[in-house]
Amino acid sequence: MSSSPIWSQFLENLRQNITPQAYDTWIPKLKYVTHNESTLYIEVPSRAFVEVMWKEIGGIFNHTVHVCFGEKCELNCCLPKENSNENSGQVSVPAGKQQTPAPSTPASHVVRQPEEPKLAPINSYLNLNYSFENFVEGRSNKPARTMAESIANNPHQKTFNPMFLYGPSGVGKTHLVNAIGVRIKERFPNLRVLFVAANVFRTQYTDSVRDNTINDFIHFYQTIDVLIIDDFQEITTAKTQNAFFHIFNHLHQNNHKIIITCDRPPSLFEGIEERMLTRLKWGVTVEIERPDLKLRKDILKSHMKRYDIEMPENVLLYIANNVSDNVREIEGTVNSLIAFSLNDNCDIDLELARRVVARLVGQTKKELTLEAILNAVCEKFHVKPRDIISKSRRKEFVAARQILMYLLRKYTPLSICQIGRDIGDRDHSTVIHACNMTERRLATDKAFRLDMEKFEAGLKK
């Protein structure tokens, strides 16, 4: 019997999920016979061939059968007629009920597929301190938290896969994805959950290349039920991305959850293949913004409650106004205040807060408003406020506009939507693009970075 479209799809899925060497070793020797709702019949060279193949790619092969032919479909491996007398006229079949060949099959004997070995338990590498219970919710992170809890409470749902969570450093991305893993392990202890930083994944892949164990590396990751990759922007090389591509395909096709954090949205990735980029956009993309003033105060109160300490309202407000970049700085400031008060045997007051913040942040910042930053940017670029707010695409106006948006996001409690509205009634995606373009330039252009550091220092005086 000739091949079928489903078999062709099955072969293509296998090609994407196993290494080229494994594909060329095993798959060309298989021959499609027929299939029905309950069974796929394929012809194999010998019983030994099946047993060895199954040790190498059995798990992936079986999953792909279920994906393409149905979850209830069983695999029936048949010998060709010329081999039907092998081993004194009968093939030795492992213990268990022998399946009946399809009427149209040219084989007279059947080899049962070997059972999948039970997977050993793994260390999930989750931080149990990062849970939903101690994640402080605010306007800037509420959509992300809602999505995260939906996934954590029902990891088998087919929507929201992958979940791509992005935002600047220190806004709680790692905490939130850890919380997903912790909740899933609590509610579904049999699921294999793994949290891995992208740089660790990259190192593991490099080691597997050196040790010639790439198949083992990929197969291990393809056994994970919930894979959490942190700081995905660090997976940059084509070969590492290709390995992740095969892992991603296998997990996604089998409805295993993939959760990714990154410092930028997928659309701003450079040097990534289009096939990988489209897969990152398959599920749901959610942003966590920098915390606004109210959230910064709530984070401070939560941290104080954790350590059972009290802080005067004026101290709390001073820290919230002057340590605004990220959650880590806020929590680090509280820790430093506690340490300094114990060391100097003094109370936590406004004077101590000023000293600690000045030391941690570098210098005490004056209150920066939209108007103050706008005027400073206009003076620097020799443009007028109406030029920046206008729809003009002149190069000098665009440059000034992007830096203004970046500074407003960094130094004011304004949300991305508010910044867009104030700067010429622009969409929030325009603000995100401007901030990411500026941050990327700061990371790659030393002269620009030094110029901006000097400019920002002047802003804060």
Salt bridges, closest charged atoms under 4 A:
GLU12 OE1 - ARG15 NE 3.83
GLU51 OE2 - ARG47 NH1 2.48
GLU133 OE2 - ARG183 NH2 3.60
GLU137 OE1 - ARG145 NE 3.52
GLU149 OE2 - ARG145 NE 3.13
GLU149 OE1 - ARG183 NH2 3.52
ASP207 OD1 - ARG210 NH1 3.43
ASP211 OD1 - ARG210 NE 3.08
ASP225 OD1 - HIS256 NE2 3.86
GLU234 OE1 - ARG202 NH1 3.95
ASP263 OD1 - ARG264 NE 2.77
GLU270 OE2 - ARG440 NH1 2.75
GLU273 OE1 - ARG275 NE 2.80
GLU287 OE2 - ARG409 NH2 2.85
ASP292 OD2 - ARG139 NH2 3.13
ASP298 OD2 - LYS294 NZ 3.05
GLU313 OE2 - LYS297 NZ 3.66
ASP344 OD2 - ARG355 NH2 3.39
GLU396 OE2 - ARG394 NH2 2.35
ASP427 OD2 - HIS428 ND1 3.44
GLU439 OE2 - ARG290 NH2 3.73
ASP445 OD2 - ARG441 NE 3.65
ASP451 OD2 - LYS380 NZ 2.78
GLU456 OE1 - LYS410 NZ 2.94
